Amino acid sequence: MSNFKWSLKYWKGLVFVVLILTIVGVFYQQKNEPRSNRQVFNLTELLQREHTQGDYSILVDEQGNVLDKMARSVYLHDEFIASDNRRYEVVRIEGNKAICHLLGLEKISLIKVNSTVLKETALPVQAGNKAVGIYYSHSDESYVPSDGNESIPGNGGVYDVGTAFANSLEKEGYAVINDTTPHEPHDDGSYRRSRRTAISLLKKGVAAIFDVHRDGVPDPNFYRRNINGQTVATLRFVVGRQNQNMSANLDFAKRLKAAADAKYPGLVRGIFLGQGSYNQDLSPRAVLIEAGTHTNSKENAIKGINLLADVVPAVLGTPGAGGTVRTQSTAADWKGVFLVILAFIVGGAAYLVISAGSWENALSRVRQITSIEWVNLLGWQQQRRPFTKDDKQEIAKKELSDKEFKNNNERADWQKD
């Protein structure tokens, strides 16, 4: 009967531990989930024209000042971190304008953004993890002044921009996997098709993945800027709000922006946090890059993305000894580790109490584990001293106490039966 009770307590404890871990997991997921969203535009119609000529959204603050323009769908509670690091949330929609409320100044830094310091303090990702992955969800996107068309299915101008990015990263010492798999047609299924490509890159052990795009805002001057004496097309980072890696992806994008701000101010227009995942749920270091718009020249877009490649080592780290990419752990990484450890501690404590039957019995087991016998078993020898008469009396008292405790437990079990 006592064996049956012990088995029942064991299974109850196991179920309780699983329940605790599930609750912690659900809580962590819900904390990173976006609030309820209301669609601004017709999803089927607009997504098929995303990054193409035609409709585009204008983000403005509550005073009517233009914050950003983009040829993509915008939703309530989408967020935008501007070039000056002010963070906004979309709170109202009026036609093609998204009115944004200022949330505050975002903290964006890279430990003083010193690439020398970062190279010395960067932490390894994984042994042998020395590659960076590049792919193209909208592989038809092109640049009208250079390519003659804004869309060239299967051979878009973004291939040349991404290839230039890959070449620049290779000069920095990275191994780059530049996957030019096409994902036409340019519709709402593009990200579903490119997901297979992203998975393939991650299976090859890349440390980070970049999805290269260009925007579809008609005004070329909106992206054009003079940086370091050359005309370039500026960049925007896009992070999907609906994925479990959102915090880590955002941290990665913020670090990239911080490094770019330090060396090439104005290169990054901002970071847009939009509804969707953009396949970023697959990796904690994934970001979508928009290099200029279709009315910019491809050459200017290449100049802009090459400047980004120059600051990537300050974030991702440089290939260390043995060619291993070294990178910093993000705050989101450590937060996840802390929650897992906390869940195991809480679950383990609950299981110990349930299996022992009471707090007193649980504490007794803990004392047993930390007793002198267990310490000696681990090889920790205590300093020997002469065995005295007082020691004998203490041992006798302990044996009597243990015997009475055991008899009381047996009597309690018998009464319950």
ABEGO torsion letter per residue (X at the ends): XAAAAAAAAAAAAAAAAAAAAAAAAAAAAAAABBBBBBBABBAAAAAAABGBBEBBBBBBBAAGBBABBBBBBBBBGBBBBBAAGBBBBBABBBEABBBBBBAEBBBBBBGGGBAAAAAAABBBABBGBABBBBBBABAABBBAAAAGBABBBGABAAAAAAAAAAAAAAAAGBBBBBBABBAOBBBAAAAAAAAAAAAAAAAAGBABBBBBBBBABABAAAABBBBGGBBBBBBBBBBBABBAAAAAAAAAAAAAAAAAAAABBGABAEBBBBBEAGGAAABABBBBBBBEBAABBAAAAAAAAAAAAAAAAAAAEBBBBGGBBBBBBBAAAAAAAAAAAAAAAAAAAAAAAAAAGBAAAAAAAAAAAABAAAAAAAGBBBBBBBBBAAAAAAAAAAAAAAAAAAAAAAAAAAAAX
